[in-house]
Amino acid sequence: MQNHSLNVLGQVLSFKAEVDPDRLKEARQMLENRFAILKRHGRTIISKEKLLTFLALALADDLLQSQEELREAEKKVWKIMTQIDSNMM
């Protein structure tokens, strides 16, 4: 496993993982961009912990939406494959 050291939102994280360093940088940038958006839209000053919680919820929601879209795409592909199979018989 590779050693990684990353500064994310002012927090230095060191860990071992098999991950593409470019993807890790992209993930860090996504987090920082989302954090900046949430921070700008905050009407009052809220704690960094609360902002991070909102960020985690937003990313979890994105993941759930992507998983649902994948399931729908898989259903469509399965339906098309079934139609192709039935037309070949």
C-alpha positions in Angstrom: 0.0 0.0 0.0 1.1 3.5 -0.7 1.6 6.2 2.0 -0.4 9.4 1.4 -0.3 12.7 3.2 -3.0 15.2 2.3 -4.1 18.5 3.5 -7.9 18.7 3.4 -9.7 21.8 4.6 -6.8 22.6 6.9 -6.5 19.0 8.3 -3.4 17.0 7.5 -4.4 13.4 6.9 -1.8 10.6 6.6 -2.9 7.2 5.6 -2.1 4.1 3.5 -4.2 3.1 0.6 -4.1 1.7 -2.9 -5.5 4.7 -4.7 -4.5 6.7 -7.8 -2.8 9.9 -6.5 -4.6 12.0 -9.2 -7.9 10.7 -8.2 -7.1 11.5 -4.5 -6.3 15.1 -5.5 -9.5 15.3 -7.5 -11.5 14.0 -4.5 -9.8 16.6 -2.2 -10.6 19.4 -4.7 -14.2 18.3 -4.9 -14.5 18.4 -1.1 -12.9 21.8 -0.8 -15.1 23.2 -3.6 -18.3 21.8 -2.0 -17.2 23.1 1.4 -16.6 26.6 -0.1 -20.1 26.5 -1.6 -21.7 25.5 1.7 -19.7 28.0 3.6 -20.8 30.8 1.2 -24.5 29.8 1.4 -24.5 29.7 5.2 -26.6 32.6 6.5 -24.9 32.7 9.9 -21.5 31.6 11.1 -21.7 27.9 11.8 -19.0 25.6 13.1 -16.6 23.8 10.7 -17.9 20.6 12.2 -21.5 21.4 11.2 -20.3 22.5 7.7 -18.5 19.1 7.4 -21.6 17.3 8.5 -23.6 19.1 5.8 -20.9 18.2 3.3 -21.0 14.5 4.3 -24.8 14.5 3.9 -24.6 16.2 0.5 -22.0 13.7 -0.8 -23.9 10.8 0.6 -27.0 12.1 -1.2 -25.0 12.4 -4.4 -23.8 8.8 -4.0 -27.4 7.5 -3.3 -28.6 9.4 -6.4 -25.8 7.9 -8.5 -26.5 4.4 -7.3 -30.2 4.8 -8.2 -29.3 6.1 -11.7 -27.0 3.1 -12.1 -29.8 0.7 -11.1 -32.2 2.4 -13.6 -29.6 2.2 -16.3 -28.9 -1.5 -15.6 -32.7 -2.2 -15.8 -32.8 -0.5 -19.2 -29.8 -2.5 -20.4 -31.3 -5.7 -19.1 -34.7 -4.9 -20.8 -32.9 -4.2 -24.2 -30.8 -7.4 -23.9 -34.0 -9.4 -23.2 -35.7 -7.9 -26.2 -32.6 -8.7 -28.4 -32.6 -12.3 -27.1 -36.3 -12.7 -27.8 -36.0 -11.3 -31.3 -33.1 -13.7 -32.1 -35.1 -16.8 -31.3 
